[in-house]
Amino acid sequence: MSAPRYDVLAIGNAIVDVMSPCKDELIEELGLVRGGMMLVDMDRAHELYDAMGPAREISGGSAANTLAGLSALGMQCAFIGQVADDQLGEVFAHDIHAVGIDFDTATRAGPPSTARCLIFVTPDGQRTMNTFLGASQFLPADALDEELIASASVLFLEGYLWDPEEPRAAMKKAIAAAKAAGRKVAFTLSDAFVIERHGDDFRALIEAGEIDILFANKVELTALTGEDDFEAGIASLAPLVPTLVVTRSEEGAVAVNGAERAEVAADPVADVVDTTGAGDLFAAGFLAGHVRGQSLRHCLAMGAVAAAEIISHYGARPEEDLKDLMKKRFG
Amino acid sequence: MSAPRYDVLAIGNAIVDVMSPCKDELIEELGLVRGGMMLVDMDRAHELYDAMGPAREISGGSAANTLAGLSALGMQCAFIGQVADDQLGEVFAHDIHAVGIDFDTATRAGPPSTARCLIFVTPDGQRTMNTFLGASQFLPADALDEELIASASVLFLEGYLWDPEEPRAAMKKAIAAAKAAGRKVAFTLSDAFVIERHGDDFRALIEAGEIDILFANKVELTALTGEDDFEAGIASLAPLVPTLVVTRSEEGAVAVNGAERAEVAADPVADVVDTTGAGDLFAAGFLAGHVRGQSLRHCLAMGAVAAAEIISHYGARPEEDLKDLMKKRFG
């Protein structure tokens, strides 16, 4: 087994976020579920875009956001995801290359266009996401270069990938390639509604011991385990994964690593502008610590710093220098 | 002469801004002129985009930004400008419609694509702009609906329109239509380099009495009049236009209306994030006051409030409620 070339390789939906602040009433008027992620078709995407105020476009995608955070923290990263041959595809590729991430998946001649996520941000900073998967749902199995997968210490996958059929089928191949090369597989549950759709798949993966590091928030923990009680959820899931990380918004986060357990409070944020990417960046901070062999508590603390940065501005990609922030915090 | 249907009709380049923070050194490395606007071709645009960090896309265009401010202040507005039939064109149209502005110029089948402006923002908040005019340079004379022009109290034009050949030729037609309908023509000089290229045209328009309200900053005042001394510049230009408005960044602004002169200080801003759109929004505040028949001093003060809002965040479109800000300031 040769030394890994990358710290983290992520496979994810390649999405550009279209973000706009909105009043609370609009969420109800549009029949949206506050705080959730819904899949929308092109017609619904147009309907929602028409109802949206002036917006800004910022590259997104859950795993890609995590990777941007990891790269900002000095990790060597690569990304696999499908964009179309269009302007939003160029924007996505530019933004991921601009932070030093290798990304070579061939663009796909349209239609459909590059995926976009229409994000309504209410005054409390909560985001409600509506994803048009577009080209992203056509990530083919042959884009999953097994050598590339074998060359990364950690393979990071997002639960959102289970929604589109082609990537879902390809994921098992990716996991098998990582395992065969002796690498770790990290997985984020993404969203409670995704778990409603694909929970059986996720549970099967976890029970088969395919997942080494599992990220969830407390709502996802409940959706996956069926346990309403937080501690009961942790107790039922922790024995199945070597490392379990559960975030709970302003209440901080918990990690369990075998017999070891650590907790961390949320970092204080003066003004929560937009929570988009909070979980993604928590995962980035945690994984960066994990790859460097930091203590469980320190990994959590790094996650909290990265999450606090991301919710203090619009968009799910870091704007402040994360390395600087970590240095200020931990010396 | 019937009552106007619109307060302000603007004609301008239809541009999406691609904005990224950058270090001071990058401006030099790329051979850019700090604070200016350069026209770039597709090759240079790609070269600059490749050198740019992760960016965000926000609709822009000088006159369109002014109009977004006017609309936020309750003015009835319409826009004429050329986008291509592409994703950035959709973004531009969405964002202008979303703030209640009428915009019906037919999209143009590409290539070239919709105009974009690559904006490097240095740590002091100064913006350095590189515009690929794309579809915008093909705004045809027949897009300038004379009835529409006659239906607006004020026709607002940006000096940037003189760069592309087709719109430049069309502008005289637009001005003639406005004048024939007894409307006012407002004009912004846009940029010192634009004046280098088209100063003779601008001076001819002004001397012919075609411009009723002229917006300039102090650098543009010098470029147009050849007077290095601010007061000498004002003295040479003011007699030629009914209303002259000259901004001077943190030193505030001056307006001259015949024998009347007013001045205003800049509004304090805690943290200048990005000066893109400062002049555009100053013009919006001033024009909103002007249309409502406010005093010259009050128009300037409204301009200062709108400019202060825009430089406190990324992007040249208002994010805070400008009506609220005016109410807080003026009661």
Interface residues (C-beta under 8 A of the other chain):
Chain A: S20 P21 Y49 D50 M52 G53 P54 A55 R56 E57 I58 S59 A68 D86 Q87 L88 V91 H94 D95 A98 V99 S113 G315 R317 E319
Chain B: S20 P21 Y49 D50 M52 G53 P54 A55 R56 E57 I58 S59 A68 D86 Q87 L88 V91 H94 D95 A98 V99 S113 G315 R317 E319
